[in-house]
Amino acid sequence: MKDKVQKPPVASEETRHQYVPPGPSSKSKRQLFFSSDEHDNSVLVQRPVVPIWQVALSIVLLFINYFLAQYDKFILSYFQSQVISSLGMSLSEYGILSGYATGIVYAVLAIPVAYLADYTGYRVWILSVAAIWWSLCVIFQGLSNNFWQILLARIGMGIGQAPVEALSVSLISDLVPKKWVFLSESLLYIGVYIGEAISAQIATAFLKSNTPWNSALKAIGIVGLVVGVLVRVAIREPIRQTSLITVEADNLNSSNVELPPRSARHDFLATVSYVMRMRSFWVLTIAASFRQISGNVFGYYMPAYLSALYPSQPALLSYYGIIVGVVGTFAVVFGGLAASFFSHKTIMIPLYMTAIGGMISSIFVILMIFSKSAANGDESSGTTILYGAMAAAYLTAETWLGAFNSLLILLLPPQYKTFGIAIYLSVLVLIYSTGPQVMALALRNIDPDSDPYVQRVRLVLAILIPLGYWLAAVGFLYAIPKVRQDVDGRIVQRGNMSR
C-alpha cells in the first residue's frame, strides 16, 4: 500500500473559520481533537488562520531559545582542556559532565513535564519558565570553581532544558499547516548547527584574547533570561492539528467538559499504551539513538582531536565552525524542504535521507579522521582534505533532524504529542549519552597531551562514529514498512504486544 498522507474530511466553511481562543484559559475550552465515535475521523475544530508574521516571530523565538539551550554544550567541547585545567577535573569527570550529568535528569523530567504541558494546555507558559530556570543555571556554571559546583549547576540546567525540545517541536507542529511542518521543524534545528558554528568563532576569539571559558556561559545565561520572558509575551498557544493516523477514540479523553482527576491518570496510561503498541515507534527510537551516539561523540571530541592533529593551524576551529554552521544549516533546511515538497506523495523521505545519507557520510568521516595521513603528514594539504571531507560529511548526514522529528510527531496522538515526543527524546538521551562515557573509558589512564592519547582518540572515533551511522541506517530502513502500518491504523492490538 502506498504511504500517501490521507487528508482529513473537509469541515464546513463555518467550522473552518471558527475562532477558538488560542490560550489555555480553562479546561472547558480544551479542543476536540478526536471524535467521540470510534469510526468517525472528522475534525471538529480546524486550526484558525494565524497571521504569517506571528507564526514567523514564534518560530524565531523558539529557534533562539533552542539555540541557547545548545550553546554551553559546544563551549565545553571547544574548551575541554581549559575546563579540565581550571576546575582541576579528570577526564572521567569531564565525561560525566558531557554525558549522564544532564542526560539522566533530562530523561527523568522531560516526560512528566511534557505530560503536564499537554494535560493543562500551558505549553508556552511551561517553556518560558523552563528557559528562565536553565538560564540561571548556566550563569551558575560560569561561577563554578570546582567539579561538584559545575556538576550541580549542569544538573539544574538539565531540569530546565528537559522540556525545551519537546515543547518547541510540539508548538511548531501546530503553528503551520501539516505540509510545512517538516520545513518549519528543520528551521528550529538550525540552532544545533548555528550554535556549534558560533561557539567555534567565540572559542577562537577567546583563545586569542585569553578570555576565560566561563565568561561565555555567564553571557549566554543573561541572554537566555531575556528570551525566556519574550517567549511568554510573544507566543500564543496554538490550536492542535490532526495527526497522520487514525487514533482510537476510546483511548484518550475527547470531551469538552471539565476533566476529573482520574482522567489525567487514564489519559497518561492510554497514551503510553498507544505509543507502546505503535509498530514503528521503538524501531525509530533505537535507530535514532545510534545516530545520535555518533553525533554526540563527534560534537564533543572531534574539535579537540583535530586541534591536536593540526597544532600549527590556529584558524582550524574557526573554519570548522563555519563548515558546521553553513553546510549543516543548508543540509537540515534542504532535508525539511524535500520532505515538505514530496509529502503529498510519500512521508518516508526523512527515513530514506537519514539512512542513505548516514552510510555515505561515514566514508567522509573516516577521511576527516585520517586526513593528515592521507596528505602524508603535510598539515596544509591535510587541512584541505579535512575541510572538503567535513563539508561532504555534513551535507550527506545532517538532512535528517528536523524532517525525522516532524514525521515522528505527526505519527503521535495530537492531544498528547508533546508527551509522546518527550518519551522518544528521553530514551534517546539515555542511550546517546553513553557515547562520551565510552570515550572516557577508552581514554582512561592516558595523558591528554601525549601522542598515544591522540592515536587512541583517532581509533575510537574511526570505529564509533561510522558504526553508529550504519546501525541507524539499518534501523531506519527496517522501520519503513512499520511506519506504513501505523499510518494505516494497523497498530498492535491490546493483548498482542508480542507480535
Stockholm file with secondary structure:
# STOCKHOLM 1.0

chainA/1-499         MKDKVQKPPVASEETRHQYVPPGPSSKSKRQLFFSSDEHDNSVLVQRPVVPIWQVALSIVLLFINYFLAQYDKFILSYFQSQVISSLGMSLSEYGILSGYATGIVYAVLAIPVAYLADYTGYRVWILSVAAIWWSLCVIFQGLSNNFWQILLARIGMGIGQAPVEALSVSLISDLVPKKWVFLSESLLYIGVYIGEAISAQIATAFLKSNTPWNSALKAIGIVGLVVGVLVRVAIREPIRQTSLITVEADNLNSSNVELPPRSARHDFLATVSYVMRMRSFWVLTIAASFRQISGNVFGYYMPAYLSALYPSQPALLSYYGIIVGVVGTFAVVFGGLAASFFSHKTIMIPLYMTAIGGMISSIFVILMIFSKSAANGDESSGTTILYGAMAAAYLTAETWLGAFNSLLILLLPPQYKTFGIAIYLSVLVLIYSTGPQVMALALRNIDPDSDPYVQRVRLVLAILIPLGYWLAAVGFLYAIPKVRQDVDGRIVQRGNMSR
#=GR chainA/1-499 SS CCCCCCCCCCCCHHHHTCCCCSSCCCGGGCCCCSCSSTTCCCCSSCCCCCCHHHHHHHHHHHHHHHHHHHHHHHHHHHTHHHHHHHHTCCHHHHHHHHTHHHHHHHHHHHHHHHHHHHHHCCHHHHHHHHHHHHHHHHHHHHTCCSHHHHHHHHHHHHHHHTTHHHHHHHHHHHHSCGGGHHHHHHHHTHHHHHHHHHHHHHHHHHHHHTCCHHHHHHHHHHHHHHHHHHHHHHCCCCCCCCCSSCCCTTTSCCCSSCCCHHHHHHHHHHHHHHHHHCSSHHHHHHHHHHHHHHHHHHHHHHHHHHHHHCTTCTTHHHHHHHHHHHHHHHHHHHHHHHHHHTTTTCSCHHHHHHHHHHHHHHHHHHHHHTHHHHTTTCHHHHHHHHHHHHHHHHHHHTTSHHHHHHHHHHTSCGGGHHHHHHHHHHHHHHHHTHHHHHHHHHTTTSCTTSHHHHHHHHHHHHHHHHHHHHHHHHHHHHHHHHHHHHHTTCCCCTTCTTC
#=GC SS_cons         CCCCCCCCCCCCHHHHTCCCCSSCCCGGGCCCCSCSSTTCCCCSSCCCCCCHHHHHHHHHHHHHHHHHHHHHHHHHHHTHHHHHHHHTCCHHHHHHHHTHHHHHHHHHHHHHHHHHHHHHCCHHHHHHHHHHHHHHHHHHHHTCCSHHHHHHHHHHHHHHHTTHHHHHHHHHHHHSCGGGHHHHHHHHTHHHHHHHHHHHHHHHHHHHHTCCHHHHHHHHHHHHHHHHHHHHHHCCCCCCCCCSSCCCTTTSCCCSSCCCHHHHHHHHHHHHHHHHHCSSHHHHHHHHHHHHHHHHHHHHHHHHHHHHHCTTCTTHHHHHHHHHHHHHHHHHHHHHHHHHHTTTTCSCHHHHHHHHHHHHHHHHHHHHHTHHHHTTTCHHHHHHHHHHHHHHHHHHHTTSHHHHHHHHHHTSCGGGHHHHHHHHHHHHHHHHTHHHHHHHHHTTTSCTTSHHHHHHHHHHHHHHHHHHHHHHHHHHHHHHHHHHHHHTTCCCCTTCTTC
//
